[in-house]
Amino acid sequence: MLMSPMPSRLRTGPAPRVSTARVVIVCALVLVAAQTVVRTWVAAGSGFYWDDLILAGRGATLPLWSPDLLAYSHDGHFMPAAFWTAAVSTSIAPYEWVIPAVTLVLGQLAVSLAMLRLLFAILGARPALLIPLTFYLFVPLTIPGFTWWAAALNSLPLQFALGWVSADAIRLYRTGRTRCAMSGIAVFTMALLFFEKAVVVPVVAFATAALAVYVGTTSPLSSVARRLWRRGRTLWIGMAAVLAVWLVAFLSVPLADNTHVTLPSPERLWGLVYHGTSYGLLPTLLGGPWSWERWLPGPPWAAPDPALVIAAWIVVTLALIAVLYYKRRLGWVWAGAAAYFLVSVAVMALTRWSDDTAYELAQTLRYFTDTAVILTIAMALSLRARARKPLPVNGFGRAAAATAVGAAFVVSSLISTVSYVRCWQQGPTPAYLDTAREALATHRGAPLLDQQAPIEILMPVTHPNNWLSTVLAPLRDRPKFADSTTELRLFDAQGHLVDGQVLWMRSIQPGSNPGCDHRIEGTEWTTVPLSEGLIGWHWVAQLNYLATDDGEIEVTFADSTEPPVVVDVSAGPGTVYAALTGGGASIHIRPITPGLAVCLAPGPVGPIAPR
């Protein structure tokens, strides 16, 4: 319902002169365009990495609208829209970086325009708007969550929703227009489908709108909050309903096997907070960290010089003291911003901590990308707040100082961006995929046995998504992967297809039948002993046989719970390699084809390796 004007209604202050407003709008759009150019360069120099392969692989092996694809708990994340987007991209251009790069650039452009819209709602078309806008557009804090496609499919929709819904909340308070509520509900729903952390959007939107009124008036925050609720209840109730429906879906999805919540010790929690703050967040506020380091296969992490860390603490502390000294009613603003960051650190610690986790995890910054939005809002609210006392410099001096500081910040941020891209490009995954694509396209022989991706590409913790039958599934021009083959070939660490061999970890023991060793016939299982027992794992058995006819046999470990592997054999002598899962001191074999008899000679059982 459209409310009558009230003295406490959120205002952006006296309307600026048209010429000034036009200049501000033009400058803002130029800054957004400049960021788009930089991010286009960054995206062009990026490539597929880690979780990108999981999203693409599952998208290529599962139907587009399959619950197994959309309702999959990926490392604890519930992100059906991200899986759907990756699946569509993969179906159009398998492992071609151009489509992910376009989604990154367009997604970032949408977020930047949403932030510009929010800043207009808070400050109006005033030159002061350019200060928080410049900060958001170029701060290196958002770079790690941008270059990694899978991370960006989470972080960009979240950032967009934080900016857009907060602006809708302010506009709804000011105008009472229902379309603002409908817009906010729709965007919130979209963000939840990309990333579960979007549950914070209603809280941030309410706090932003309430504080935007509070810092510009003398009304108590409690009364402001009550008015905000009454005028925007369509938005708040609507988002609560969406959240309730989403929560039912979220709780119905089984957690991934590797999902865990661990409470680190107070000492280790403090270590994560300290590293995330001192070496991660604060240097980026000055345009740092300027340098990054990387332990492959992990992502880059901020490695600022100690002098920059000290300078960041000093500058940020003095700036915060000055803001609180010269402006009124900002305690809640900056306390809220600090709380948001600390909660992000706590969630990271609870869901990602283990005994072998390094503190540098907090310096990768991708867990705090959305903090850039919160800090931008806090800066805008600080500029909007009423002055406690006049600043010691005049308007021209303030403009000159802001321009100089802004230019230095942009240059510093660009240095950090360039150094990050160079570090990011050290990853081996794009070259591996290119080599594997070419190798598969030229292989016209027997089927390939499945194998796990190199740990530089995907570590075993991602099992079963690290099997190459899934990772390389998007590539269309390739042979099939099978449980058995007559030609043992495998991928090396660089993605080349090379001849392989079965290592003699264990061996099939000689049999008791002269000239036949183990005679396998009839419908019953024949037990073939191994030299020693094997633990349950993924092994390959080299079956050296003599068959009476073409046909099929079944092979399994004695202690396996997996279905038997069906193996084709040809009349006469031959060798076939069977991939078996399980363990024990023997394997069981029986013919499937009626009348087929097979003699089995000794052979190795173990892992495979390049010949």
C-alpha positions as CSV (number, residue, x, y, z in Angstrom):
1,M,0.0,0.0,0.0
2,L,1.3,3.4,-1.0
3,M,2.1,5.4,2.2
4,S,1.6,9.1,2.6
5,P,4.8,11.1,2.8
6,M,6.4,11.1,6.3
7,P,9.2,13.3,7.6
8,S,11.3,10.2,8.4
9,R,11.1,8.8,4.8
10,L,14.4,7.9,3.4
11,R,15.8,10.8,1.3
12,T,18.9,11.2,-0.7
13,G,19.1,14.9,0.2
14,P,18.6,18.0,-1.9
15,A,18.6,17.1,-5.6
16,P,21.9,17.9,-7.3
17,R,22.2,20.1,-10.2
18,V,21.4,18.3,-13.5
19,S,24.9,19.0,-14.9
20,T,26.5,17.5,-11.8
21,A,24.2,14.4,-11.9
22,R,25.0,13.9,-15.5
23,V,28.8,14.0,-14.9
24,V,28.4,11.6,-12.0
25,I,26.4,9.1,-14.1
26,V,28.9,9.3,-17.0
27,C,31.9,8.9,-14.7
28,A,30.2,5.9,-13.0
29,L,29.4,4.2,-16.3
30,V,33.0,4.9,-17.4
31,L,34.3,3.2,-14.3
32,V,32.0,0.2,-14.8
33,A,33.2,0.0,-18.4
34,A,36.8,0.1,-17.3
35,Q,36.2,-2.7,-14.9
36,T,34.5,-4.7,-17.6
37,V,37.6,-4.3,-19.8
38,V,39.9,-5.5,-17.0
39,R,37.6,-8.4,-16.1
40,T,37.4,-9.4,-19.8
41,W,41.2,-9.6,-19.9
42,V,41.2,-11.6,-16.6
43,A,38.6,-14.0,-17.9
44,A,40.4,-14.5,-21.2
45,G,43.6,-15.5,-19.3
46,S,41.8,-18.0,-17.1
47,G,40.7,-21.6,-17.7
48,F,39.1,-24.6,-16.2
49,Y,40.1,-25.7,-12.7
50,W,39.2,-28.4,-10.2
51,D,35.4,-28.1,-9.4
52,D,34.8,-26.8,-13.0
53,L,35.6,-30.4,-14.2
54,I,33.1,-31.9,-11.7
55,L,30.3,-29.5,-12.8
56,A,31.1,-30.2,-16.5
57,G,31.5,-33.9,-16.0
58,R,28.3,-34.4,-14.1
59,G,26.5,-32.2,-16.6
60,A,27.7,-34.4,-19.5
61,T,26.7,-37.7,-17.8
62,L,23.3,-36.8,-16.3
63,P,20.1,-35.5,-17.9
64,L,19.7,-31.8,-17.8
65,W,16.7,-31.9,-15.4
66,S,17.8,-34.9,-13.5
67,P,17.5,-34.7,-9.7
68,D,20.9,-36.4,-9.5
69,L,22.3,-33.4,-11.3
70,L,20.4,-30.6,-9.7
71,A,19.8,-31.9,-6.2
72,Y,23.4,-33.0,-5.7
73,S,25.3,-31.9,-2.5
74,H,28.6,-30.7,-3.9
75,D,31.1,-30.5,-1.1
76,G,28.2,-29.4,1.1
77,H,26.9,-26.8,-1.3
78,F,23.4,-26.9,-2.7
79,M,23.6,-25.2,-6.1
80,P,21.2,-26.6,-8.6
81,A,21.3,-23.5,-10.9
82,A,25.1,-23.6,-11.0
83,F,25.0,-27.3,-12.1
84,W,22.3,-26.5,-14.7
85,T,24.3,-23.5,-16.1
86,A,27.5,-25.6,-16.3
87,A,25.6,-28.5,-18.0
88,V,24.1,-26.2,-20.6
89,S,27.5,-24.6,-21.3
90,T,29.1,-28.0,-21.6
91,S,26.5,-29.3,-24.0
92,I,27.0,-26.3,-26.3
93,A,30.8,-26.2,-26.3
94,P,32.5,-29.0,-24.3
95,Y,35.5,-27.7,-22.5
96,E,35.7,-24.6,-24.6
97,W,36.5,-21.7,-22.3
98,V,34.7,-19.0,-24.3
99,I,31.3,-19.7,-22.8
100,P,32.4,-19.7,-19.2
101,A,34.5,-16.6,-19.9
102,V,31.4,-14.8,-21.3
103,T,29.3,-15.9,-18.2
104,L,32.0,-14.5,-16.0
105,V,32.2,-11.1,-17.7
106,L,28.4,-10.7,-18.1
107,G,27.8,-11.9,-14.5
108,Q,30.3,-9.4,-13.2
109,L,28.8,-6.6,-15.3
110,A,25.4,-7.4,-13.9
111,V,26.8,-7.3,-10.3
112,S,28.6,-3.9,-10.9
113,L,25.4,-2.4,-12.3
114,A,23.4,-3.7,-9.4
115,M,25.9,-2.1,-7.0
116,L,25.7,1.2,-8.9
117,R,21.9,1.0,-8.6
118,L,22.2,0.5,-4.8
119,L,24.7,3.4,-4.5
120,F,22.3,5.6,-6.3
121,A,19.5,4.6,-3.9
122,I,21.7,5.4,-0.9
123,L,23.6,8.5,-2.0
124,G,21.8,9.8,-5.1
125,A,23.8,11.0,-8.2
126,R,26.5,12.8,-6.2
127,P,30.2,12.8,-6.7
128,A,30.6,11.0,-3.4
129,L,29.0,7.9,-5.0
130,L,32.2,7.4,-7.1
131,I,34.2,6.6,-3.9
132,P,32.5,3.3,-2.9
133,L,31.9,2.5,-6.5
134,T,35.6,2.7,-7.3
135,F,36.3,0.6,-4.3
136,Y,34.0,-2.2,-5.3
137,L,34.9,-2.3,-9.0
138,F,38.6,-2.7,-8.5
139,V,39.2,-4.2,-5.0
140,P,41.3,-7.4,-5.4
141,L,39.1,-9.1,-2.8
142,T,36.7,-10.2,-5.6
143,I,39.3,-11.5,-8.0
144,P,39.8,-15.1,-6.6
145,G,36.1,-15.7,-6.7
146,F,35.9,-14.4,-10.3
147,T,38.6,-16.4,-12.1
148,W,37.4,-19.8,-10.8
149,W,34.3,-20.5,-12.8
150,A,32.7,-22.9,-10.2
151,A,33.3,-20.3,-7.5
152,A,31.9,-17.5,-9.6
153,L,28.7,-19.4,-10.2
154,N,28.3,-19.1,-6.5
155,S,29.7,-15.7,-5.7
156,L,28.4,-13.6,-8.6
157,P,24.7,-14.4,-8.1
158,L,25.1,-13.8,-4.3
159,Q,26.8,-10.4,-4.9
160,F,24.1,-9.5,-7.4
161,A,21.3,-10.4,-4.9
162,L,23.0,-8.5,-2.1
163,G,23.1,-5.3,-4.1
164,W,19.8,-5.6,-6.0
165,V,17.6,-6.7,-3.1
166,S,19.1,-4.0,-0.8
167,A,18.3,-1.4,-3.4
168,D,14.7,-2.8,-3.8
169,A,14.3,-2.6,0.0
170,I,15.2,1.1,0.0
171,R,13.1,1.9,-3.0
172,L,10.1,0.0,-1.5
173,Y,10.5,2.0,1.7
174,R,10.6,5.3,-0.2
175,T,7.8,4.6,-2.8
176,G,5.7,1.7,-1.5
177,R,5.7,0.2,-5.1
178,T,4.8,-3.5,-5.1
179,R,7.1,-4.1,-8.1
180,C,10.1,-3.5,-5.9
181,A,9.0,-6.3,-3.6
182,M,8.3,-8.6,-6.5
183,S,11.7,-7.8,-8.0
184,G,13.5,-8.5,-4.7
185,I,11.7,-11.8,-4.1
186,A,12.6,-13.0,-7.7
187,V,16.2,-12.1,-7.4
188,F,16.5,-13.7,-3.9
189,T,15.0,-16.9,-5.3
190,M,17.5,-16.9,-8.1
191,A,20.4,-16.4,-5.7
192,L,19.3,-19.3,-3.5
193,L,19.4,-21.6,-6.4
194,F,23.0,-20.8,-7.1
195,F,24.4,-20.7,-3.6
196,E,23.0,-21.5,-0.1
197,K,24.9,-18.6,1.4
198,A,22.2,-16.4,-0.2
199,V,20.2,-17.0,3.0
200,V,22.0,-13.8,4.3
201,V,20.4,-11.6,1.6
202,P,17.2,-10.7,3.5
203,V,19.2,-9.8,6.6
204,V,21.7,-7.6,4.6
205,A,18.8,-6.0,2.7
206,F,16.9,-5.2,5.9
207,A,20.0,-3.9,7.7
208,T,21.0,-1.7,4.7
209,A,17.6,-0.1,4.3
210,A,17.2,0.4,8.1
211,L,20.7,1.9,8.5
212,A,20.3,4.1,5.5
213,V,17.4,5.8,7.3
214,Y,19.0,5.7,10.7
215,V,22.3,7.4,9.8
216,G,20.4,10.3,8.2
217,T,17.9,11.0,11.0
218,T,17.6,11.2,14.7
219,S,15.1,8.4,15.0
220,P,16.0,5.4,17.2
221,L,17.0,2.3,15.2
222,S,14.2,0.3,16.7
223,S,11.5,2.7,15.4
224,V,13.2,2.8,12.0
225,A,13.2,-1.0,11.9
226,R,9.5,-1.1,12.8
227,R,8.6,1.3,10.0
228,L,10.8,-0.6,7.5
229,W,9.0,-3.8,8.4
230,R,5.5,-2.2,8.0
231,R,6.3,-0.6,4.7
232,G,8.1,-3.5,3.2
233,R,6.3,-6.5,4.7
234,T,5.4,-7.7,1.2
235,L,9.1,-8.1,0.5
236,W,10.0,-9.6,3.9
237,I,7.1,-12.0,4.1
238,G,7.7,-13.0,0.5
239,M,11.4,-13.8,1.0
240,A,10.5,-15.7,4.2
241,A,8.1,-17.9,2.3
242,V,10.7,-18.5,-0.4
243,L,13.3,-19.3,2.3
244,A,10.9,-21.8,3.9
245,V,10.3,-23.7,0.7
246,W,14.0,-23.7,-0.1
247,L,14.9,-25.0,3.4
248,V,12.6,-28.0,2.8
249,A,14.5,-28.8,-0.4
250,F,17.9,-28.1,1.1
251,L,17.3,-30.4,4.1
252,S,16.0,-33.2,1.8
253,V,19.3,-33.4,-0.1
254,P,21.7,-36.0,1.3
255,L,25.0,-34.5,2.2
256,A,28.1,-35.5,0.3
257,D,30.3,-38.1,1.9
258,N,33.2,-35.6,2.3
259,T,31.0,-33.0,3.9
260,H,31.8,-32.4,7.5
261,V,31.6,-29.8,10.2
262,T,34.6,-29.6,12.5
263,L,35.1,-27.3,15.4
264,P,38.8,-26.2,15.4
265,S,40.5,-25.4,18.7
266,P,40.4,-21.8,19.8
267,E,44.0,-21.4,18.9
268,R,43.5,-22.6,15.3
269,L,40.3,-20.6,14.9
270,W,42.2,-17.5,15.9
271,G,44.9,-18.5,13.4
272,L,42.4,-18.6,10.6
273,V,40.8,-15.3,11.7
274,Y,44.3,-13.6,11.9
275,H,45.5,-14.9,8.6
276,G,42.2,-14.1,6.9
277,T,42.3,-10.5,8.3
278,S,45.9,-9.5,8.4
279,Y,47.2,-11.3,5.2
280,G,43.9,-11.6,3.4
281,L,41.2,-8.9,3.8
282,L,43.1,-5.8,5.1
283,P,45.8,-5.6,2.4
284,T,43.1,-5.7,-0.3
285,L,41.6,-2.6,1.1
286,L,44.8,-0.8,0.1
287,G,44.8,-2.5,-3.3
288,G,47.1,-5.3,-2.2
289,P,48.4,-7.9,-1.7
290,W,50.5,-7.3,-4.9
291,S,52.0,-10.8,-4.7
292,W,50.4,-14.3,-4.6
293,E,51.8,-17.7,-3.9
294,R,50.5,-21.1,-4.9
295,W,50.9,-24.8,-3.8
296,L,49.6,-26.8,-6.7
297,P,47.0,-28.2,-7.1
298,G,45.6,-25.6,-4.7
299,P,44.5,-22.1,-5.8
300,P,46.6,-18.9,-5.3
301,W,46.7,-17.3,-1.9
302,A,47.5,-13.7,-0.8
303,A,51.2,-13.3,0.2
304,P,51.6,-9.6,1.1
305,D,54.9,-8.2,2.3
306,P,54.9,-7.7,6.1
307,A,55.3,-3.9,5.5
308,L,52.0,-3.9,3.6
309,V,50.3,-5.8,6.4
310,I,51.5,-3.3,9.0
311,A,50.5,-0.3,6.7
312,A,47.1,-1.8,6.2
313,W,46.4,-2.2,9.9
314,I,47.5,1.4,10.5
315,V,45.6,3.0,7.6
316,V,42.4,1.1,8.1
317,T,42.4,1.8,11.9
318,L,43.0,5.5,11.4
319,A,40.4,5.7,8.6
320,L,37.8,4.0,10.8
321,I,38.6,6.3,13.8
322,A,38.3,9.3,11.5
323,V,35.0,8.2,10.1
324,L,33.5,7.5,13.5
325,Y,34.9,10.8,14.8
326,Y,33.5,13.1,12.0
327,K,30.3,11.2,11.3
328,R,27.3,10.3,13.6
329,R,25.6,7.0,14.2
330,L,28.0,4.7,12.3
331,G,28.7,2.2,15.1
332,W,26.1,-0.2,14.0
333,V,27.3,0.1,10.4
334,W,30.9,-0.9,10.9
335,A,30.1,-3.4,13.7
336,G,27.7,-5.1,11.2
337,A,30.4,-5.2,8.5
338,A,33.0,-6.7,10.9
339,A,30.4,-9.2,12.1
340,Y,29.6,-10.3,8.5
341,F,33.3,-10.9,7.8
342,L,33.9,-12.8,11.0
343,V,30.8,-15.0,10.5
344,S,32.2,-15.8,7.0
345,V,35.5,-16.9,8.6
346,A,33.6,-19.0,11.2
347,V,31.6,-20.8,8.5
348,M,34.8,-21.5,6.6
349,A,36.5,-22.8,9.7
350,L,33.5,-25.1,10.6
351,T,33.0,-26.6,7.1
352,R,36.6,-26.7,5.7
353,W,38.8,-27.3,8.7
354,S,40.7,-30.5,9.3
355,D,44.0,-31.3,11.0
356,D,46.0,-30.9,7.8
357,T,44.3,-27.6,6.8
358,A,46.8,-24.7,6.4
359,Y,46.1,-21.2,7.6
360,E,46.7,-20.1,4.0
361,L,43.2,-21.3,3.3
362,A,41.9,-18.1,4.7
363,Q,44.2,-16.1,2.4
364,T,42.7,-17.5,-0.8
365,L,40.0,-14.9,-0.2
366,R,37.2,-16.7,-2.2
367,Y,35.3,-17.4,1.0
368,F,35.0,-13.7,1.7
369,T,34.3,-12.3,-1.8
370,D,30.9,-11.0,-0.9
371,T,32.5,-9.0,2.0
372,A,33.4,-6.5,-0.7
373,V,29.7,-5.8,-1.2
374,I,29.2,-5.3,2.6
375,L,32.2,-2.9,2.8
376,T,30.9,-1.0,-0.1
377,I,27.6,-0.5,1.6
378,A,29.3,0.5,4.8
379,M,31.3,3.1,2.9
380,A,28.2,4.5,1.2
381,L,26.3,4.7,4.5
382,S,29.3,6.5,6.1
383,L,29.2,9.1,3.3
384,R,25.4,9.5,3.8
385,A,25.6,9.9,7.6
386,R,25.2,13.3,9.2
387,A,28.4,15.1,10.1
388,R,29.4,15.4,13.7
389,K,31.7,18.3,13.0
390,P,33.0,19.9,9.7
391,L,36.0,18.3,8.0
392,P,39.3,20.2,8.2
393,V,39.5,20.6,4.4
394,N,37.2,22.4,2.0
395,G,35.2,20.9,-0.8
396,F,38.0,21.3,-3.4
397,G,40.6,19.8,-1.1
398,R,38.4,16.8,-0.4
399,A,37.7,16.2,-4.1
400,A,41.4,16.4,-4.9
401,A,42.4,14.1,-2.0
402,A,39.7,11.6,-3.0
403,T,40.8,11.6,-6.6
404,A,44.4,11.0,-5.7
405,V,43.6,8.3,-3.2
406,G,41.3,6.6,-5.7
407,A,43.8,6.7,-8.5
408,A,46.5,5.2,-6.2
409,F,44.0,2.5,-5.1
410,V,43.1,1.6,-8.7
411,V,46.8,1.3,-9.7
412,S,47.6,-0.8,-6.7
413,S,44.6,-3.0,-7.4
414,L,45.6,-3.5,-11.0
415,I,49.1,-4.6,-9.9
416,S,47.5,-7.2,-7.6
417,T,45.1,-8.3,-10.4
418,V,47.9,-8.8,-12.9
419,S,50.1,-10.7,-10.4
420,Y,47.1,-12.9,-9.5
421,V,46.4,-13.8,-13.1
422,R,50.0,-14.8,-13.7
423,C,49.9,-17.0,-10.6
424,W,46.5,-18.5,-11.6
425,Q,47.8,-19.4,-15.1
426,Q,50.4,-21.8,-13.6
427,G,47.6,-24.3,-13.2
428,P,48.0,-27.4,-15.5
429,T,44.4,-28.2,-16.1
430,P,43.8,-26.2,-19.4
431,A,46.9,-27.8,-21.0
432,Y,45.9,-31.2,-19.7
433,L,42.4,-31.0,-21.2
434,D,43.7,-29.8,-24.6
435,T,46.2,-32.7,-24.8
436,A,43.6,-35.2,-23.7
437,R,41.1,-33.9,-26.2
438,E,43.7,-34.4,-29.0
439,A,44.7,-37.8,-27.8
440,L,41.1,-39.1,-27.5
441,A,40.3,-37.8,-31.0
442,T,43.1,-39.7,-32.6
443,H,42.6,-43.0,-30.6
444,R,40.7,-45.5,-32.7
445,G,41.7,-48.7,-30.9
446,A,40.0,-50.7,-28.1
447,P,38.0,-49.2,-25.3
448,L,39.9,-47.5,-22.5
449,L,40.0,-48.6,-18.9
450,D,38.9,-46.0,-16.5
451,Q,41.4,-44.3,-14.3
452,Q,41.5,-41.5,-11.8
453,A,42.7,-38.1,-12.9
454,P,46.1,-36.9,-11.8
455,I,46.2,-35.3,-8.4
456,E,47.3,-32.1,-10.0
457,I,44.0,-32.0,-11.8
458,L,41.6,-33.5,-9.3
459,M,42.6,-35.1,-6.0
460,P,41.0,-38.4,-4.8
461,V,39.0,-36.5,-2.2
462,T,36.6,-35.7,-5.1
463,H,35.9,-39.4,-5.7
464,P,33.9,-40.6,-7.7
465,N,33.9,-37.4,-9.8
466,N,37.7,-37.7,-10.4
467,W,37.4,-40.7,-12.7
468,L,38.3,-39.8,-16.3
469,S,35.1,-41.4,-17.6
470,T,33.3,-38.5,-15.9
471,V,35.9,-35.8,-16.3
472,L,36.3,-36.4,-20.0
473,A,32.7,-37.2,-20.6
474,P,32.0,-33.8,-22.2
475,L,34.4,-34.6,-25.1
476,R,32.4,-36.1,-27.9
477,D,35.1,-37.4,-30.2
478,R,36.5,-40.2,-28.1
479,P,36.4,-43.9,-27.6
480,K,34.3,-45.3,-24.8
481,F,35.5,-46.2,-21.4
482,A,34.9,-49.9,-20.4
483,D,35.6,-52.3,-17.6
484,S,37.8,-54.4,-19.8
485,T,40.0,-54.0,-22.9
486,T,42.4,-55.9,-25.0
487,E,44.7,-52.9,-25.4
488,L,46.0,-51.3,-22.2
489,R,46.5,-47.6,-22.7
490,L,46.3,-44.9,-20.1
491,F,46.7,-41.1,-19.7
492,D,49.9,-39.8,-18.2
493,A,50.1,-36.7,-16.0
494,Q,50.2,-34.4,-19.0
495,G,47.1,-35.9,-20.8
496,H,48.9,-38.0,-23.4
497,L,47.6,-41.5,-24.1
498,V,50.5,-44.0,-23.6
499,D,50.9,-47.8,-23.5
500,G,50.4,-49.2,-20.0
501,Q,51.2,-52.2,-18.0
502,V,49.8,-53.9,-14.9
503,L,52.3,-53.8,-12.0
504,W,53.0,-57.1,-10.3
505,M,51.6,-56.2,-6.9
506,R,50.0,-59.6,-6.8
507,S,49.9,-62.4,-9.3
508,I,47.5,-65.1,-10.4
509,Q,48.9,-68.4,-9.1
510,P,49.6,-71.3,-11.5
511,G,46.8,-73.8,-11.6
512,S,46.8,-77.6,-11.2
513,N,45.8,-78.5,-14.8
514,P,48.8,-79.4,-17.0
515,G,48.8,-77.1,-20.0
516,C,45.7,-75.2,-18.9
517,D,46.5,-74.0,-15.4
518,H,43.0,-72.9,-14.3
519,R,40.2,-74.5,-16.3
520,I,37.0,-72.4,-16.3
521,E,33.8,-73.9,-17.6
522,G,30.2,-74.7,-16.7
523,T,28.0,-72.3,-14.8
524,E,29.7,-72.4,-11.4
525,W,32.3,-69.9,-10.1
526,T,35.9,-71.0,-10.4
527,T,38.2,-69.7,-7.6
528,V,41.5,-68.5,-8.8
529,P,44.0,-67.9,-6.0
530,L,46.3,-64.9,-5.8
531,S,49.9,-64.8,-4.5
532,E,48.6,-62.7,-1.5
533,G,45.5,-60.9,-0.4
534,L,44.7,-57.4,-1.6
535,I,42.9,-54.6,0.3
536,G,39.7,-53.3,-1.1
537,W,40.5,-50.9,-3.9
538,H,40.5,-50.4,-7.6
539,W,42.8,-52.9,-9.3
540,V,43.4,-54.3,-12.8
541,A,43.8,-58.1,-13.5
542,Q,45.8,-59.1,-16.6
543,L,44.0,-62.3,-17.8
544,N,46.1,-64.4,-20.1
545,Y,43.7,-67.0,-21.5
546,L,43.0,-69.7,-24.1
547,A,39.3,-69.9,-25.1
548,T,37.5,-72.5,-27.0
549,D,35.2,-70.0,-28.7
550,D,34.2,-66.3,-28.8
551,G,32.2,-65.5,-25.7
552,E,31.8,-63.7,-22.4
553,I,33.0,-64.4,-18.9
554,E,32.3,-62.8,-15.5
555,V,35.2,-61.8,-13.2
556,T,35.1,-60.5,-9.6
557,F,37.1,-60.4,-6.4
558,A,36.2,-62.9,-3.8
559,D,35.5,-60.1,-1.3
560,S,33.9,-57.6,-3.7
561,T,30.4,-56.2,-3.2
562,E,30.4,-54.7,-6.7
563,P,28.7,-56.4,-9.6
564,P,31.0,-58.8,-11.6
565,V,32.8,-57.4,-14.6
566,V,31.7,-58.9,-18.0
567,V,34.8,-59.6,-20.1
568,D,34.8,-60.5,-23.8
569,V,37.2,-63.3,-24.9
570,S,38.0,-64.5,-28.4
571,A,38.6,-68.0,-29.6
572,G,42.3,-69.0,-29.1
573,P,45.0,-67.4,-27.0
574,G,44.6,-63.8,-25.9
575,T,45.1,-61.3,-23.2
576,V,42.4,-59.0,-21.7
577,Y,42.6,-56.5,-18.9
578,A,39.8,-56.3,-16.4
579,A,39.2,-53.4,-14.0
580,L,38.0,-54.9,-10.7
581,T,36.9,-53.2,-7.5
582,G,37.4,-55.1,-4.2
583,G,40.0,-57.2,-2.6
584,G,40.8,-60.6,-1.1
585,A,43.1,-63.5,-1.7
586,S,41.4,-64.8,-4.9
587,I,39.3,-63.9,-7.8
588,H,36.1,-65.7,-9.1
589,I,35.5,-66.4,-12.8
590,R,32.7,-68.1,-14.6
591,P,31.6,-68.3,-18.3
592,I,28.4,-66.6,-19.4
593,T,28.3,-68.0,-22.9
594,P,27.0,-71.6,-22.9
595,G,29.6,-74.2,-23.8
596,L,32.5,-71.8,-23.4
597,A,35.6,-73.1,-21.7
598,V,38.6,-71.0,-20.8
599,C,42.1,-71.8,-19.6
600,L,43.6,-69.1,-17.5
601,A,47.4,-68.7,-17.1
602,P,49.3,-66.7,-14.4
603,G,49.4,-62.9,-14.7
604,P,49.7,-59.8,-12.7
605,V,47.0,-58.1,-10.6
606,G,47.7,-54.5,-9.4
607,P,47.6,-50.9,-10.4
608,I,48.4,-49.7,-13.9
609,A,51.3,-47.5,-14.9
610,P,52.9,-46.3,-18.1
611,R,55.0,-49.0,-19.8
